[in-house]
Amino acid sequence: MAPVTRWSASPVAEDAPRTGGPGPRAAAVLVFMSSAAVLVVEIVALRLLAPYLGLTLETSTMVIGVALTAIALGSWMGGRIADQVDPRRLLGPSLGLSGAVVALTPAVLRTTAEWAAPLLLLIASLTILVPGALLSAVTPIVTKLRLTSLAETGTVVGRLSGVGTLGAIVGTVLTGFVLVSRLPVSGILIGLGILLVAGSALVEWRRRGWSGTPALTLVVVAGGLATTVAPGACDTETRYHCAQVVTDPDRDGGRTLVLDGLRHSYVDLDDPTYLKFTYVRALAAVTDAAFPEGEALTAYHLGGGGLTFPRHLAATRPGTRSLVSEIDSGVVRITRDQLGLAPGAGIDIRTEDGRLGLRRLDTGSRDLVVGDAFGGVSVPWHLTTVEAMTDVRRVLDEDGLYAANLIDHGELAFARAEAATLTEVFEHVALVGPRTDGGNMLLLASDRPVDLRAAQEALDARGTDWTITTGDALISWIAGARPLTDDHAPVDQLLEPYSPQNSR
């Protein structure tokens, strides 16, 4: 941090420019740090809320909207109050109070989510709005102090505005590329709270000494201690998820990978052929119907999780080679360290986005492509479009099969749109799903017909109670749903509300 220039309280005429404020470097540091802090809070808030609200477009929109409201409110109120009160009295409290709120945020949000869920949106909004507004008020306050002459108004305002924007950029990049990958979100916010309270103490000490600093320090310490006992903490925080591995009390080797509160994978460390989740049993059934028993396959998996199905293929079809694109390196690490993935199991993992992974595959190089990538309960939109499915068709050989797991409820608007999308690309499409509407389901697509009778027998044999819909019945079910494209794929908006405990 650049040195902070000492300043003193100097009486000024009411209509005269103020003097005795922070020097140019001190002013730049204050504006830079406060603007960066606003963006850190915004990005980390998304991480904190994902286990409870899902990592959806709606959640992101809400957080961004509240953050922008805080910036607008803080800028307006900060400037207005600075015209009515000596602005030198405002800097320390703005930094200190925002630091205290930021440090308490992890404990407050997690406790609210577990014990008072209906209040979560309100409390989440306040934990973004209050520190965001206080920190955004710093720029107009500092600007007021730096305006020693009306002749340099444009220069001062432009310089500090630019510094604030640069701070916001640095806060965004630092959080997204460095902090989140190395620190838990609670640690980021508590650390930020400490920095803000320390900045408040320094500002007030430079001015006149402030007795409120010890009290705010105690609040920050309390926030850190509360975070250690607050409910909902993660075993591991990855780049994208709050992750936990839960032991199955009924099976010694059973492990469930839970990401953001949702069950994503079940793995039996002792028996990779054991498939607990219904959709994975259905996936195994349709694969067995589509390819000769025991035949080795060349498979590609969009999304990895605990790698339940790649393990199953390796165990039941010796010689199978599976390539997996998993975007979250933390999930890959958990799978290797806690879910018993041994090297040389015929499974290769690339930490990459699935759409980019598709582009790297040779034409006609895969017998089977499995779509099982999720952000919450939503398939990432760019893996659902006609353009993405065209790439899937390209990498499949002439007898290849694409099987996609998805989740939908209610009117199944997303499922119908995705089925319409597949009919634009493949000759044969089928829906495999439960007899009751809602939950997990599979969409199958190929350029050769699948033996539906064999597939249904395999589904029944695995106890899925799922049925197959294809042909005219599928077209009728799609009922005019629009195919999804890179230009228009409103996946999050098409999905119906869900109950996390019932999904997967």
C-alpha positions in Angstrom: 0.0 0.0 0.0 1.3 3.5 -0.9 2.1 5.7 2.1 -0.8 7.7 3.5 -0.2 11.4 3.8 -1.0 12.9 7.2 -3.7 15.6 7.2 -5.3 17.7 9.8 -8.6 19.3 10.4 -8.6 22.8 9.1 -11.5 25.2 9.3 -12.7 26.3 5.9 -15.4 28.7 4.7 -18.7 26.9 3.9 -18.6 27.8 0.2 -14.8 27.5 -0.2 -12.9 24.5 -1.5 -11.8 22.2 1.3 -8.1 21.8 2.2 -6.2 19.6 4.5 -7.5 16.4 2.9 -5.5 13.3 1.9 -2.6 13.8 -0.6 -2.9 12.6 -4.2 -1.3 9.2 -3.4 -3.4 8.6 -0.3 -6.6 9.6 -2.1 -5.7 7.2 -5.0 -5.1 4.3 -2.5 -8.4 4.9 -0.7 -10.4 5.0 -3.9 -8.5 2.0 -5.4 -8.9 -0.2 -2.4 -12.5 0.6 -1.7 -13.5 0.0 -5.4 -11.6 -3.3 -5.5 -13.3 -4.4 -2.2 -16.8 -3.9 -3.7 -16.0 -6.3 -6.5 -14.4 -8.9 -4.2 -17.6 -8.9 -2.1 -19.8 -9.3 -5.2 -17.9 -12.2 -6.6 -17.5 -14.0 -3.3 -21.2 -13.5 -2.6 -22.0 -15.7 -5.6 -19.9 -18.5 -4.1 -21.5 -18.2 -0.7 -25.1 -18.3 -2.2 -24.5 -21.1 -4.7 -25.1 -24.0 -2.2 -28.5 -22.5 -1.3 -29.8 -20.7 -4.4 -27.9 -22.6 -7.1 -25.4 -21.2 -9.5 -28.0 -19.9 -12.0 -28.4 -16.9 -14.2 -31.0 -15.6 -11.8 -28.7 -15.8 -8.8 -25.9 -14.1 -10.7 -28.3 -11.4 -12.0 -29.6 -10.8 -8.4 -26.1 -10.4 -7.0 -24.9 -8.1 -9.8 -28.1 -6.0 -9.5 -27.7 -5.6 -5.7 -24.0 -4.7 -6.1 -24.8 -2.1 -8.8 -27.6 -0.7 -6.5 -25.1 -0.4 -3.7 -22.6 1.4 -5.9 -25.2 3.9 -7.1 -26.6 4.4 -3.6 -23.2 4.8 -2.0 -22.0 7.2 -4.7 -25.1 9.4 -4.4 -25.4 9.3 -0.6 -21.6 9.7 -0.1 -21.5 12.8 -2.3 -24.7 14.3 -0.7 -23.5 13.8 2.9 -20.0 15.0 2.1 -21.6 18.3 1.1 -23.3 18.6 4.5 -20.7 17.1 6.9 -17.0 17.5 7.1 -16.0 14.6 4.8 -12.9 13.9 6.9 -15.2 12.5 9.5 -16.7 10.0 7.1 -13.8 8.0 5.7 -12.9 6.0 8.8 -16.4 4.9 9.7 -17.2 4.0 6.1 -14.2 1.7 5.9 -14.5 0.3 9.4 -18.2 -0.5 9.3 -18.0 -2.1 5.9 -15.1 -4.2 7.1 -17.2 -5.4 10.1 -20.1 -6.4 7.9 -17.9 -8.1 5.4 -16.2 -10.2 8.1 -19.6 -11.3 9.5 -21.1 -12.2 6.1 -20.1 -15.9 5.9 -21.4 -16.8 9.3 -24.6 -14.7 8.8 -25.5 -16.1 5.4 -24.8 -19.7 6.2 -26.7 -19.5 9.5 -29.6 -17.8 7.8 -29.7 -20.4 5.0 -29.8 -23.3 7.4 -32.1 -21.9 10.1 -34.2 -19.1 8.5 -34.2 -19.9 4.8 -37.2 -17.6 3.9 -35.0 -14.6 5.0 -32.0 -15.6 2.9 -32.6 -13.3 -0.1 -33.2 -10.3 2.2 -30.1 -11.0 4.4 -28.0 -11.8 1.3 -29.0 -8.5 -0.3 -28.2 -6.5 2.9 -24.7 -8.2 3.2 -23.9 -6.9 -0.3 -25.8 -3.6 -0.2 -24.5 -2.3 3.1 -20.7 -2.7 2.6 -21.0 -2.0 -1.1 -22.7 1.4 -0.4 -20.3 2.3 2.4 -17.3 1.5 0.2 -18.7 3.2 -2.8 -19.2 6.4 -0.7 -15.4 6.6 -0.3 -14.9 7.9 -3.9 -17.2 11.0 -3.7 -15.9 11.7 -0.1 -12.3 11.6 -1.2 -13.1 13.6 -4.4 -14.7 16.3 -2.2 -11.5 16.5 -0.1 -9.2 16.7 -3.1 -11.1 19.5 -4.7 -8.9 22.4 -3.5 -9.6 24.5 -6.6 -12.6 24.6 -9.0 -10.1 25.1 -11.8 -8.9 21.4 -11.4 -12.4 19.8 -10.9 -12.2 17.8 -14.2 -8.7 16.6 -13.5 -9.5 15.4 -9.9 -12.8 13.8 -10.8 -11.4 12.1 -13.9 -8.3 10.8 -12.1 -10.2 9.4 -9.2 -12.9 7.9 -11.4 -10.2 6.1 -13.4 -8.4 4.9 -10.3 -11.7 3.5 -9.0 -12.4 1.7 -12.2 -8.9 0.2 -12.2 -9.4 -0.9 -8.6 -12.6 -2.7 -9.6 -10.8 -4.4 -12.4 -8.0 -5.6 -10.2 -10.5 -6.7 -7.5 -12.4 -8.8 -10.1 -9.3 -10.4 -11.7 -7.6 -11.0 -8.4 -10.6 -12.7 -6.9 -11.5 -14.8 -10.0 -8.0 -15.9 -10.9 -6.1 -16.0 -7.6 -8.1 -15.7 -4.4 -10.9 -18.2 -5.0 -8.5 -20.9 -6.2 -6.2 -20.5 -3.1 -8.5 -19.5 -0.2 -11.9 -20.5 1.2 -14.5 -17.8 0.6 -14.9 -17.3 4.4 -11.1 -16.6 4.6 -11.3 -14.1 1.7 -14.1 -12.1 3.4 -12.6 -12.2 6.9 -9.2 -11.2 5.4 -10.9 -8.3 3.5 -12.7 -7.3 6.7 -9.4 -7.1 8.6 -7.8 -5.0 5.8 -10.8 -2.6 5.8 -10.8 -2.2 9.6 -7.0 -1.7 9.5 -7.4 1.0 6.8 -10.1 2.6 9.0 -7.8 2.6 12.0 -5.0 4.1 9.9 -7.2 6.9 8.5 -8.5 7.8 11.9 -5.1 7.6 13.6 -3.8 10.0 10.9 -6.6 12.4 11.6 -7.1 12.3 15.3 -7.2 8.8 16.8 -10.5 6.9 17.0 -11.8 4.9 19.9 -14.2 3.0 17.7 -11.5 0.9 16.0 -11.0 -1.6 18.9 -14.8 -2.3 18.9 -14.8 -3.0 15.1 -11.8 -5.2 15.5 -13.7 -7.3 18.0 -16.5 -7.6 15.5 -14.1 -8.9 12.8 -12.7 -11.4 15.3 -16.2 -12.5 16.2 -17.0 -12.9 12.6 -14.0 -15.2 12.1 -14.9 -17.3 15.2 -18.6 -17.5 14.1 -17.6 -18.8 10.7 -15.9 -21.8 12.3 -19.1 -22.9 14.0 -21.7 -21.7 11.4 -23.6 -24.5 9.6 -23.1 -25.3 6.0 -19.3 -25.1 5.7 -17.6 -27.1 3.0 -15.1 -29.9 3.3 -13.4 -28.4 0.3 -14.0 -25.2 -1.7 -13.0 -25.7 -5.3 -13.0 -23.1 -8.1 -16.7 -23.6 -8.7 -18.2 -25.5 -5.8 -18.7 -26.1 -2.2 -17.7 -29.8 -2.1 -18.3 -32.6 0.5 -17.7 -36.3 0.4 -20.3 -38.1 2.5 -19.9 -41.7 3.6 -22.8 -44.1 3.1 -23.7 -45.7 6.4 -25.2 -48.7 4.7 -22.2 -49.6 2.5 -18.6 -49.6 3.7 -17.2 -48.4 0.3 -20.1 -46.0 -0.5 -19.2 -42.3 -1.0 -21.4 -39.5 -2.3 -19.9 -36.4 -3.8 -22.0 -33.4 -2.9 -21.5 -30.1 -4.8 -23.3 -27.0 -3.6 -25.7 -29.1 -1.6 -26.7 -31.4 -4.5 -25.7 -35.1 -4.8 -23.7 -35.3 -8.0 -22.0 -38.7 -7.8 -22.2 -41.9 -5.9 -19.1 -44.2 -6.0 -18.6 -47.6 -4.3 -14.8 -47.8 -3.7 -15.0 -51.6 -3.6 -17.4 -52.3 -6.4 -17.4 -49.9 -9.4 -20.3 -51.9 -11.0 -22.6 -50.9 -8.2 -24.8 -48.0 -9.4 -27.0 -46.3 -6.8 -28.5 -43.4 -8.7 -31.3 -44.3 -11.0 -30.1 -42.2 -14.0 -26.8 -43.9 -14.0 -28.5 -47.3 -14.0 -30.6 -46.1 -16.9 -27.4 -44.9 -18.7 -25.8 -48.3 -18.2 -28.9 -50.0 -19.5 -29.2 -48.1 -22.8 -25.4 -48.5 -23.3 -25.7 -52.2 -22.9 -28.6 -52.2 -25.4 -26.7 -50.2 -27.9 -23.4 -52.0 -27.9 -22.6 -55.8 -27.7 -22.0 -57.1 -24.2 -18.5 -56.7 -23.0 -17.3 -54.8 -26.1 -14.6 -52.2 -25.4 -15.7 -48.7 -26.2 -14.0 -45.4 -26.9 -16.0 -42.9 -24.8 -16.0 -39.2 -24.2 -17.7 -37.7 -21.1 -18.8 -34.1 -20.9 -18.5 -33.5 -17.1 -16.8 -35.9 -14.7 -17.9 -35.5 -11.0 -17.0 -38.7 -9.2 -16.5 -40.5 -12.5 -19.1 -43.2 -11.6 -19.9 -44.2 -15.2 -16.4 -44.2 -16.6 -15.4 -46.5 -13.8 -18.4 -48.7 -14.6 -17.4 -48.9 -18.2 -13.8 -49.8 -17.3 -15.1 -52.6 -15.0 -17.7 -54.1 -17.3 -16.1 -53.5 -20.7 -12.4 -54.2 -20.3 -10.2 -52.2 -22.6 -12.6 -49.3 -22.7 -10.9 -45.9 -23.0 -12.8 -42.9 -21.5 -11.7 -39.3 -21.9 -13.3 -36.9 -19.5 -13.6 -33.1 -19.7 -14.1 -31.8 -16.2 -13.9 -28.0 -15.8 -13.3 -28.0 -12.0 -9.7 -29.0 -11.1 -10.8 -29.2 -7.4 -13.4 -31.9 -8.2 -10.7 -33.9 -10.1 -8.5 -33.6 -7.1 -11.2 -34.8 -4.7 -12.0 -37.7 -7.1 -8.4 -38.8 -7.1 -7.7 -38.3 -3.4 -10.9 -39.2 -1.7 -12.9 -41.4 -4.2 -10.2 -43.9 -5.0 -9.5 -43.3 -8.7 -6.4 -45.3 -9.4 -4.0 -44.4 -12.3 -4.2 -46.6 -15.3 -7.9 -47.3 -15.0 -8.5 -46.5 -18.7 -9.8 -43.0 -17.7 -8.0 -39.9 -18.8 -9.1 -36.5 -17.4 -8.7 -33.1 -18.9 -9.4 -30.0 -16.8 -11.2 -28.0 -19.4 -14.6 -26.7 -20.6 -16.5 -29.4 -22.3 -17.3 -27.3 -25.4 -13.6 -26.7 -25.9 -12.8 -30.3 -25.2 -15.2 -31.3 -28.0 -13.3 -29.2 -30.5 -10.1 -31.1 -29.7 -11.5 -34.5 -30.6 -11.0 -36.1 -34.0 -13.9 -36.7 -36.3 -15.5 -40.1 -35.9 -13.3 -41.0 -33.0 -15.9 -42.0 -30.4 -18.4 -44.8 -30.0 -20.1 -43.1 -27.1 -20.5 -39.5 -25.9 -22.1 -38.9 -22.5 -23.4 -35.5 -21.5 -23.4 -35.2 -17.7 -22.2 -31.6 -17.0 -24.1 -29.5 -14.5 -24.0 -26.1 -12.8 -26.4 -26.7 -10.0 -29.3 -28.5 -11.7 -28.8 -26.7 -15.0 -26.8 -28.1 -17.9 -24.4 -25.3 -19.0 -26.3 -23.6 -21.8 -23.4 -23.8 -24.3 -23.5 -27.6 -24.1 -27.2 -27.7 -25.1 -27.3 -25.9 -28.5 -27.5 -27.1 -32.1 -23.9 -26.0 -32.6 -22.7 -28.0 -29.7 -24.7 -31.1 -30.8 -23.3 -30.7 -34.3 -19.9 -31.1 -32.8 -21.0 -34.1 -30.8 -22.3 -35.7 -34.0 -19.0 -34.9 -35.7 -16.9 -36.8 -33.1 -19.2 -39.9 -33.1 -18.6 -42.7 -35.5 -21.4 -43.7 -37.8 -22.9 -46.1 -35.2 -22.1 -43.8 -32.3 -24.5 -42.9 -29.5 -25.0 -39.7 -27.6 -26.6 -40.0 -24.1 -27.3 -36.8 -22.1 -28.5 -36.6 -18.5 -30.6 -33.6 -17.7 -33.0 -32.5 -14.9 -36.3 -30.7 -15.4 -39.7 -30.4 -13.6 -43.2 -29.2 -14.1 -43.9 -28.6 -17.8 -40.5 -29.9 -18.8 -39.9 -26.9 -21.0 -36.1 -27.3 -21.1 -36.3 -31.1 -21.7 -38.6 -30.5 -24.6 -36.4 -27.8 -26.1 -33.4 -30.0 -25.8 -35.2 -32.9 -27.5 -36.1 -30.4 -30.3 -32.5 -29.4 -30.5 -31.3 -33.0 -31.0 -33.9 -33.7 -33.7 -32.3 -30.9 -35.7 -29.0 -32.8 -35.7 -29.6 -36.5 -35.4 -31.7 -39.0 -37.3 -33.0 -40.8 -34.3 -33.8 -39.3 -30.9 -35.4 -40.9 -27.8 -36.4 -39.7 -24.3 -35.8 -42.1 -21.5 -37.4 -41.1 -18.2 -39.5 -41.9 -15.2 -43.2 -42.6 -15.5 -43.9 -39.6 -13.4 -42.9 -36.1 -14.6 -39.8 -34.4 -13.2 -36.3 -35.3 -12.1 -33.5 -36.8 -14.0 -34.1 -38.1 -17.5 -31.9 -39.1 -20.5 -32.0 -38.0 -24.1 -30.5 -40.4 -26.6 -29.4 -39.4 -30.1 -27.9 -41.4 -32.9 -27.8 -41.7 -36.7 -28.7 -45.4 -36.4 -31.8 -46.7 -34.6 -31.4 -48.1 -31.1 -33.0 -51.4 -30.3 -35.9 -50.0 -28.2 -37.1 -53.4 -27.0 -33.7 -54.4 -25.8 -33.3 -51.0 -24.2 -36.6 -51.3 -22.3 -35.7 -54.8 -21.2 -32.4 -53.6 -19.9 -34.1 -50.7 -18.1 -36.5 -53.1 -16.4 -33.8 -55.5 -15.5 -32.0 -52.7 -13.6 -35.1 -51.7 -11.8 -35.4 -48.2 -13.1 -39.2 -48.1 -13.8 -38.3 -45.8 -16.7 -39.9 -45.8 -20.2 -38.8 -44.8 -23.7 -40.5 -42.3 -25.9 -39.6 -41.9 -29.5 -41.0 -41.4 -33.0 -44.4 -39.7 -33.4 -45.0 -39.8 -29.6 -41.8 -37.8 -29.0 -42.6 -35.3 -31.7 -46.0 -34.8 -30.1 -44.4 -34.4 -26.7 -42.0 -31.8 -28.0 -45.1 -29.8 -29.0 -43.4 -27.0 -31.0 -40.6 -26.3 -28.5 -37.9 -24.2 -30.1 -34.4 -25.7 -30.6 -31.6 -24.1 -28.6 -28.9 -22.3 -30.5 -25.7 -20.4 -29.5 -27.7 -17.2 -30.3 -30.6 -18.1 -28.0 -30.5 -20.7 -25.3 -32.4 -19.6 -22.2 -31.8 -22.8 -20.3 -32.1 -21.3 -16.8 -35.4 -19.6 -17.7 -36.9 -22.8 -19.1 -36.2 -24.8 -16.0 -38.9 -25.2 -13.4 -38.3 -24.8 -9.6 -36.9 -27.9 -7.9 -36.2 -29.4 -4.5 -32.5 -30.0 -4.1 -33.0 -33.1 -1.9 -35.0 -34.8 -4.7 -32.6 -34.2 -7.6 -29.9 -36.4 -9.0 
